[in-house]
Amino acid sequence: MDFSVPQEITMMVETIRNFVKKDLDPISQQVEEEDHIPEEIVEKMRGLGLFGLSIPEEYGGLGLSMLGEVMVQEEIAKTNGCFRSRISTNNGLGSQGLILSGTEEQKKRYLPKIASGEWTACFGLTEPEAGSDAANIQTTAVLKGDHWILNGTKIFITNADCAQVATVFALTDRQKRAKGGITAFLVEKGTPGFSVGKPEKKMGLRGNHTNELIFDDCTVPKANVIGGDAMIGQGFRIAMQVLDKGRMTIAASAVGAAQKLLDISIEHAKTRVQFGAPLAKLQAIQFMLADMATQIYAARQMLYHAACLRDQRGTSVIMEASMTKLFCTEMAGRVADMAVQIFGGMGYTKDCPAERFYRDLRLTRIYEGTSEIQRVVIARELLKD
Amino acid sequence: MKIAVCLKQVPDMESKFKIVDGKKIDESQIAFKINDFDNYAVEAALQLKEKLGGEVVIVTCGPDRASKDIRQAFAMGADWGIHVNDPAVESGDNFVVASVLQKAIETIGGVDLVLTGVQAEDDQAAVTGVMLADLMGLPHCTNVKKLEINGNNLTVNRELEGGFNEVIEMSAPAVLSIQSGINEPRYPTLPGIMKAKKKRLDVKKGADLGVSPKSKTDFIKMFFPVSEHKAEIIQGDPATAAAKLIEKLKTEAKVI
């Protein structure tokens, strides 16, 4: 397959590389300690157009191809993961439901604000009783006059604390559930009965928060059903389509982070002297570097191939997207483990970026479909008649 | 105000340099980017345009790959550009490049200000801007660290050794070579990059401009300088060591 990259994508990747080097890397440690991204950095991210990578041009975004988007996401993943996470929901989960199924009016109302980053969008599917088993949600929506009344709690919602609008999934028919009983709603901040809980104390991705979304007789206008009345009960299908697309960008972030880990490992191996010579002279270290590079190379080919397939075929790359997320994120886990090993004692301290990547990357095997769920999807595709 | 900015594409200095046959650099390992000094010149031009209106035109001599960095300048906000893509110019020296830039800038017409970087990061010749000014018959100032414009009057700070500045008044049209640190160059934004695709870029040969200058210098070869490591530690108590050092500086190094 031809991976020829359009000039504008090369230029964007270069811009991101400079931005990471000049603006993000220098404050990476500060953000980690303070668990907060300074507003002026978020403002710079807005100025660069980072919130609208995947949103169509007609709604103020960049409308990048999948290949373009994964290459940009790969580059921004080479620093503290919280920065990528900050833009991830606008480009992915928080906007895709609208893009795929929203009415024209809804798209016009929300997408330009999401693309510019003026508004942050988040995605509320997961609940205490519905993680991988997403169809088991308990949040309900009951129609009362012109409003739906929502009750329930969503958990682990990325960017909930800074979001102005959430895509929320609720049961509109308990019996039908995934098959016509789940509906997707747009819930704006400030809607009566809607509140955001305290942030979770996570293993990594400090600087980016996940919170609960709490609905207590929350009144959502009828007009806020994604796709309008015709889409009542179609929410589960929307959720699955949205998650399908997100897999590729998570894979991209894993590849970018793994590459950064290889780069810093090589630098360390060349400069750190033990037994009278740089670590790089030791075959044990050389072999780890070789394994890291080989696995990254394989993962990146897979990622670009799947992205190009998606660009050519449209949306039908369900199996390839799952394979890519599974392989790239598991690969990055192995690479992070080797990087920490190469850095030795230093790699176990908070002063070493390898330690941070090791923790941050652990999430990529869990969110937006665990590795196990990816295997379920792949097997289902393999075995279907 | 109509401003032409001369922009050169140079290797990223963090690339791995390999010399082939003592003549050229192996480009396969090299990433290219805008010459850093020219980037400051682009930013200076854009700031003037924002204040005074007008247009910013990018003028570049370079091979196909240089179009990427002309478009980076478009993405920052430059309006259009001229790309002289001609192997005959490419193999020429600074005089050839300056002569071609002069003709290219003439085709724009009515240019009030020509900005260049102080030098290119790769050859570090720092002469193209000066030559260009001479060929155009325009006043010129190098190492510009500050620039103010009032009508046709320019007040510029020229950086000297040791951090001193001299303040010079001159009038437009003029050629200024811009020193790093005069401003904080903006990033080409991602939407800017999308728009840059559609901006006008005229590709020309030397012949289209009616110019075929000959180099004033001959290129002989390029090589990595051999670095010599020679250090001697002088032992003994301070008084004896100092005496020995002075002796060696006088007789061996012959510097005192």
Interface residues (C-beta under 8 A of the other chain):
Chain A: Q7 E8 T10 M11 M12 E14 T15 N18 F19 G47 L48 G49 L50 G52 L53 E57 L62 V72
Chain B: K33 S67 K68 R71 Q72 A75 Y187 P188 T189 L190 P191 G192 I193 M194 A196 K197
